[in-house]
Amino acid sequence: MTFTNDATRPYAEVIGDPIAHSKSPLIHGFWLEVLGIDADYRATHVTPEALPGYFAQRRADPHWRGCNITIPHKLAALDHVEDRGGVRGTIGAINLALRVDALDDEGDAIIGTNTDAGGFYAPIAGLDLSGAPVTVIGAGGAARAILFALSKIGVGPVTILNRNVLKAAALLATFGLKGQALPLNAGIGPCALLVNASALGMAGQPPLDVDLSALPEDAVVYDVVYAPLETALLKAARARDLETVDGLDMLIGQAALAFEMLFGAEPPRDRDEDLRALLTK
């Protein structure tokens, strides 16, 4: 597969399979326009088989600043970048590949990093989750970043629901978290925070059908899915008057960290209300 190299000015992009649902071009495009930066941001469909060729071609493109990385490449992309920050040994997945010279360094190396952990944590930074029980659905790349963040704030026992229970149990050990790994159909028990870190409920993916009756009245339900924004999980949580965090909060948070690294400027976060309105049209 050949990836078009027709850029005449700096650009970045988001890659994934599928990719049409991505809102990253709208987010970064909005910030570029507000700040008056002469650069582009686009979405590029990259299949797993084409991933090596993609990085080989982009490495040779001087206009390419880097790319955000989404499903299913967050783990596999590590094999095509330099891991100067030790991400492989911590989070174990990346969501951003960055040209070294985008950081005013020398050379044409591509480094990998992860902004998902910071983006996930920002909307719940005001919550006291120390020692609190947490349930996480999923054990993929997004879940790894989320579990990494949870391990840093000292949450209580963590229950991971996943099709592959052994994979989920291994993640608990990786991040030094006490808890249990259960199959997806085990049901949701009482917890202070419920996070859907899977693609379940996303447009084109199987639905996420869970019973929230065991959650206490002060529980927070957080869904990283943003297409659709009003997922069945969040709808069920709001029907119970539970506090919710939608996928745009994490998406915008991680994008803000990436934008500064890609384009060397802080995004205008004072325009978040306008940005959310654009993203929910």
Number of C-alpha atoms within 10 A of each C-alpha: 10 8 14 10 13 8 13 11 11 18 19 24 20 23 28 22 16 15 18 11 15 19 20 21 16 16 22 25 17 19 22 20 12 12 13 9 13 11 18 20 22 17 20 20 15 22 17 15 9 13 19 15 15 20 19 11 14 19 17 11 15 16 19 24 26 28 25 26 24 21 18 17 20 23 20 16 21 21 12 17 19 17 17 11 12 12 16 16 10 13 25 21 26 29 28 30 27 24 26 18 14 17 13 9 10 10 9 15 13 22 19 29 24 24 20 28 22 19 24 26 20 14 15 16 11 8 11 12 17 12 13 14 19 23 23 24 26 25 27 21 23 27 25 27 27 21 25 23 20 21 17 10 14 14 21 19 17 24 24 29 26 22 16 14 18 12 15 26 21 13 22 23 11 16 17 12 20 15 16 15 25 18 16 18 11 11 13 19 17 15 21 22 24 24 21 25 25 22 22 20 22 19 15 11 9 10 14 17 14 14 13 18 13 12 20 15 12 12 19 21 24 25 28 25 24 23 18 14 18 15 22 17 25 22 14 18 21 13 9 14 13 18 15 19 17 20 23 20 22 26 21 22 21 23 22 23 19 27 19 12 18 24 21 12 15 14 22 14 13 8 12 15 10 11 18 14 9 12 15 12 5
